[in-house]
């Protein structure tokens, strides 16, 4: 007799796996930029890409991954308490893209590369805008902020590439309730 998982159980497992992937890769990338290649004028992050994928899969549940990504970045780079607020809370601004995703629909991300790239770009841009806003509120925004934004420019390329690849893989960049229904229909036939 086969046991069936509920959607809630499947979601918890899925969110946990993406959180683990985020923690592992973000830790590796932050360590690479701060310890192995500290003189390089750029950084790379997977937080926006993972947050965007989870947003497509589960909607607003993506805030968990946005916050985790910010916390991991600050922890691994040994940042300050205010940086925890800037990254942790600032990354929540990614949710501003959710209404646009709902209007477009996840299928357009798979079918139209321009929509996919625009979505990826807007998720990272909104995170950076959120961090900027929190930094302003905390009085932490310095004249070096433009340098801070430009050092993260490689993350745009990284995010675009990851979202494009995810759109080519079956079920990855797909609303998961739809995906589960599709699998159920396929197994019945």
C-alpha positions, -999 to 999 in steps of 0.1 A, spaced: 0 0 0 15 33 -11 12 63 12 5 97 -4 19 130 8 -3 160 12 4 191 -8 15 207 25 40 179 32 53 181 -3 57 219 0 76 215 33 100 190 17 104 211 -14 110 244 6 135 226 28 154 212 -1 156 246 -18 167 261 15 195 235 18 206 242 -18 206 279 -11 226 276 22 252 253 6 257 274 -26 255 308 -10 281 297 17 304 285 -10 300 316 -31 305 340 -2 335 321 10 349 322 -25 346 360 -27 357 368 8 384 342 15 396 327 -18 393 357 -42 391 387 -19 407 411 -44 382 405 -71 358 435 -76 327 413 -79 305 389 -59 281 362 -70 249 351 -52 223 325 -58 198 340 -34 178 359 -61 177 328 -84 166 304 -57 140 330 -44 127 334 -79 124 297 -85 106 292 -52 83 322 -60 72 304 -92 68 271 -74 50 283 -42 44 320 -44 49 341 -13 67 312 5 98 325 -13 102 351 15 118 323 36 145 318 10 150 356 5 157 360 43 178 328 45 200 340 16 205 374 33 213 358 67 238 333 52 255 361 32 261 381 63 270 351 86 296 338 62 311 372 55 311 380 92 290 410 88 275 434 113 241 433 130 229 461 108 239 441 78 216 413 90 188 438 89 198 452 55 201 418 38 175 399 57 147 425 55 159 441 23 157 408 4 120 407 12 114 433 -15 116 404 -40 80 398 -31 72 431 -50 76 410 -82 50 385 -72 20 404 -86 37 407 -119 45 370 -120 8 363 -112 -3 385 -141 22 369 -165 17 334 -153 45 308 -149 40 294 -184 53 326 -200 86 322 -181 90 288 -198 78 300 -233 92 335 -236 129 341 -229 124 379 -226 97 374 -199 120 349 -181 150 373 -182 128 403 -171 115 383 -142 150 372 -131 163 408 -135 134 423 -115 138 398 -86 174 407 -81 168 444 -87 140 445 -61 162 428 -36 189 454 -41 163 482 -39 150 467 -6 185 466 8 191 502 -3 159 513 14 167 495 47 203 509 46 188 544 41 164 539 70 193 527 92 216 555 81 240 531 66 240 542 30 274 556 21 289 572 -10 303 537 -18 269 523 -23 272 524 -61 303 503 -59 283 479 -37 256 475 -64 281 472 -93 301 445 -75 269 424 -75 265 428 -113 277 393 -120 248 380 -99 225 393 -127 242 371 -152 241 342 -128 204 347 -120 195 350 -157 214 318 -165 199 298 -136 163 309 -144 168 301 -181 181 266 -173 153 261 -148 128 270 -174 141 242 -196 138 215 -169 105 197 -165 87 208 -134 113 231 -119 100 265 -130 63 255 -126 36 261 -101 39 230 -80 1 225 -74 -2 225 -112 28 202 -115 13 177 -90 -20 177 -108 -2 171 -141 17 142 -126 -14 127 -112 -31 130 -146 -1 114 -164 0 85 -140 -37 78 -146 -32 74 -183 
